[in-house]
Amino acid sequence: MGDDRALVHGVPEAEPLCIVRQAPLAASYDDQIRPLLDAIDRLRNLNVMKEGIQLPTIVVVGDQSSGKSSVLESLAGINLPRGQGICTRVPLIMRLQHNPRADCPELYLEFDGKVVHTDEDNISEAINDATDEIAGHGKGISNAPLTLVVKKDGVPDLTMVDLPGITRVPVHGQPEDIYEQISEMIMEYIRPEESIILNVLSATVDFSTCESIRMSQMVDKTGRRTLAVVTKADKAPEGLIEKVTADDVNIGLGYVCVRNRIGEETYHEARLEEAKLFKTHPLLCKIDKSIVGVPVLAQKLTQIQATIMAKCLPEIVKKINDKLNVNVAELKKIPKNLSSVTEAMTAFMQILGSAKESLRKILLRGEFDEYPEEKNMHCTARLVEMLNQYSEELQNCAENDPRTNFLLEELEVLEEAKGIGLPNFLPRTAFHTLLQRKVMGLSSKPPDFVDRVWKYIEGVVIRVLMRHSENYPQLQSSTRRAASSLINKMKEKAMDRMMEIVEMEKLSDYTCSPEYMLEWNNLMSQQNKVMDAIDDVSEPSNIVLQGIGEVDVENLRHCKQQIQEAFDLKMRITAYWKIVLRRLVDSMALHLLFSVQNLVNNEMEKEIVGELIEPNGSGSIDRMLEEAPSVVAKRNKLNSSIELLRESKAEVAKIMDRIATDGEYSD
Ligand SMILES: Nc1nc2c(ncn2[C@@H]2O[C@H](COP(=O)(O)OP(=O)(O)OP(=O)(O)O)[C@@H](O)[C@H]2O)c(=O)[nH]1
């Protein structure tokens, strides 16, 4: 402990320790990679990830006690909490920065907006205290990250996130769902394509049984962004070389075998022991030197980090700009705070005006650009559908089927209409009785339709009004009330009108349409066919009549009297009924269009203004001056998000300028 030469260059007796800063990129490291890393770290500090912008991150994962913290302390040359059971209970962001000029290492923790300075002797305790503060004193875990900054001579410039170890079995004091909680946290960190997965595997276990392998394979099947560190090489040297060369678990970025600090060794001693182990151990010395030792691991990680950062930066810049533009546009949409009744009135009239225009588009003109995907708001089309359905319902009304009991009803009505008089006059009362019965039979249909169609219109009108007034929630309940009450009135009117029309149809029979006579003549031309079928009992009793369909005359074969009058009556009512049905649909359609126009162009404004502004109204207009908390919250959120994105943009702009002046980053 306290040996700050852990990975230092210029330690003559420990050859592998020099690797980090002797690598090909070392010369330009301070000039190029470091500022990039600083920029990304500053974005991380700004918490740009909360805006959904992922940053390139090395995420350390491993099963419990696989040696994650030991690897990190080997890289950082500091003493992290190590041991049995769960030690890491929060995401620990470790920012290692090489600082050759520092007299003594600088270490501090950042969490919860606080900065806690510490030193190498107390770091372990400080991390445990901060963890307790973030995640509580028990054994539970928390998503809130803890950042540890280590500025020290000789450490590699790396930022890594250490996550809790995965365990299937909760230890004493851990919540039952600890596995789910940890897996969820790990997945959140390793899922983004920008993450490099540093999978810590203990040499003592079969890699294919590791939970951490299973999880990283879920998000990185080919292992393209996974690097494996095999710890405890000293404990299980047998078969290690075969394990790492066979690569049964698809590690795309390769393996590095290490031996971490054991017991009370210093880092310097640990590195010497490690170097000795891989040099002299009969089995371990056979492993290629390019994949053993902590210095090699440090070098690989810095290279990978530089590559991924340079690769991700343009995308990050784009995402920051996109997000910024969206947020600025969103902010513009939020109205400014109103300070006088005149302003409130103007805003209110604007809302009403734009709502009216939207309604005109969807209810009258059939323009759906404001609701392209919402079929329900394509009102002109939906209203036609509803009318067609209404028309079908009228046509298919079972009681009005001319085929059932063919002529029997007419005979019965004629019987009751007989009077003292000449026989060859068709009594008008018979026709009226039949007409009234038919109209009564479908009298429930028009009100049902009116009810249905106005319910639909109510939904549409309220939806539009709510959308246009969403920035003034204080207006919404009275606007909704006014709209509902207006639609109710319109519906009542339509209902009265329709009932009147039904009554008119019941009372009188008239049409100027020549179609009536035409249809009646056509129907009457089939009289002989009917009479023949009735007379000729040897023929089948079922015949097909044009304009009516298949009818059965069996029952008519016994009662031959008045058949001709009954037939005539039936044909008159059939021809006339067509006209009645058409009138019921046409008048409904015209009245509907008339009412909707009236609603949108005149009534709506009157009703809403009455409810919101006039002395006996709800007075909601005054309340427009008090801004709704939800709007304030939305505006504040957008403002802080914009500020964060602008700062982030400035950060990346600085680094992009440098890239432009210095040329490309090398891998
Ligand atoms: N012999 C030997 N022991 C090691 C090595 N690496 C880690 N250990 C030991 O393994 C135990 C677990 O190591 P940690 O670093 O605490 O493991 P971890 O994965 O961080 O643990 P959690 O965060 O609690 O899941 C400790 O006792 C370490 O000393 C190694 O390379 N060799």
The ligand as an SDF file (V2000), in Angstrom:
LIG
                    3D

 32 34  0  0  0  0  0  0  0  0999 V2000
   -4.5220  -15.5270   -5.0300 N   0  0  0  0  0  0  0  0  0  0  0  0
   -5.1880  -14.5700   -5.6130 C   0  0  0  0  0  0  0  0  0  0  0  0
   -6.2460  -14.0400   -5.0030 N   0  0  0  0  0  0  0  0  0  0  0  0
   -6.9290  -13.0750   -5.6220 C   0  0  0  0  0  0  0  0  0  0  0  0
   -6.5660  -12.5920   -6.9080 C   0  0  0  0  0  0  0  0  0  0  0  0
   -7.4630  -11.6430   -7.2770 N   0  0  0  0  0  0  0  0  0  0  0  0
   -8.3460  -11.5210   -6.2610 C   0  0  0  0  0  0  0  0  0  0  0  0
   -8.0540  -12.3670   -5.2630 N   0  0  0  0  0  0  0  0  0  0  0  0
   -8.7700  -12.5220   -4.0090 C   0  0  0  0  0  0  0  0  0  0  0  0
  -10.1290  -12.8980   -4.2750 O   0  0  0  0  0  0  0  0  0  0  0  0
  -11.0120  -12.2970   -3.3160 C   0  0  0  0  0  0  0  0  0  0  0  0
  -12.1100  -11.5170   -4.0190 C   0  0  0  0  0  0  0  0  0  0  0  0
  -11.5460  -10.4190   -4.6830 O   0  0  0  0  0  0  0  0  0  0  0  0
  -12.3150   -9.0240   -4.9020 P   0  0  0  0  0  0  0  0  0  0  0  0
  -11.3760   -8.1830   -5.6820 O   0  0  0  0  0  0  0  0  0  0  0  0
  -12.8460   -8.4910   -3.6260 O   0  0  0  0  0  0  0  0  0  0  0  0
  -13.4970   -9.5530   -5.7780 O   0  0  0  0  0  0  0  0  0  0  0  0
  -14.7280   -8.6930   -6.3590 P   0  0  0  0  0  0  0  0  0  0  0  0
  -15.1110   -9.3640   -7.5940 O   0  0  0  0  0  0  0  0  0  0  0  0
  -14.3900   -7.2680   -6.4170 O   0  0  0  0  0  0  0  0  0  0  0  0
  -15.8010   -8.9140   -5.2310 O   0  0  0  0  0  0  0  0  0  0  0  0
  -17.2750   -8.2490   -5.1380 P   0  0  0  0  0  0  0  0  0  0  0  0
  -17.1800   -6.8180   -5.5780 O   0  0  0  0  0  0  0  0  0  0  0  0
  -17.6050   -8.3610   -3.7100 O   0  0  0  0  0  0  0  0  0  0  0  0
  -18.1300   -9.0780   -5.9900 O   0  0  0  0  0  0  0  0  0  0  0  0
  -10.1250  -11.4270   -2.4330 C   0  0  0  0  0  0  0  0  0  0  0  0
   -9.8290  -12.1100   -1.2510 O   0  0  0  0  0  0  0  0  0  0  0  0
   -8.8480  -11.2360   -3.2460 C   0  0  0  0  0  0  0  0  0  0  0  0
   -7.6860  -11.0680   -2.4410 O   0  0  0  0  0  0  0  0  0  0  0  0
   -5.4360  -13.1720   -7.5420 C   0  0  0  0  0  0  0  0  0  0  0  0
   -5.0580  -12.8450   -8.6700 O   0  0  0  0  0  0  0  0  0  0  0  0
   -4.8000  -14.1640   -6.8450 N   0  0  0  0  0  0  0  0  0  0  0  0
  1  2  1  0
  2  3  2  0
  2 32  1  0
  3  4  1  0
  4  5  2  0
  4  8  1  0
  5  6  1  0
  5 30  1  0
  6  7  2  0
  7  8  1  0
  8  9  1  0
  9 10  1  0
  9 28  1  0
 10 11  1  0
 11 12  1  0
 11 26  1  0
 12 13  1  0
 13 14  1  0
 14 15  2  0
 14 16  1  0
 14 17  1  0
 17 18  1  0
 18 19  2  0
 18 20  1  0
 18 21  1  0
 21 22  1  0
 22 23  2  0
 22 24  1  0
 22 25  1  0
 26 27  1  0
 26 28  1  0
 28 29  1  0
 30 31  2  0
 30 32  1  0
M  END
$$$$
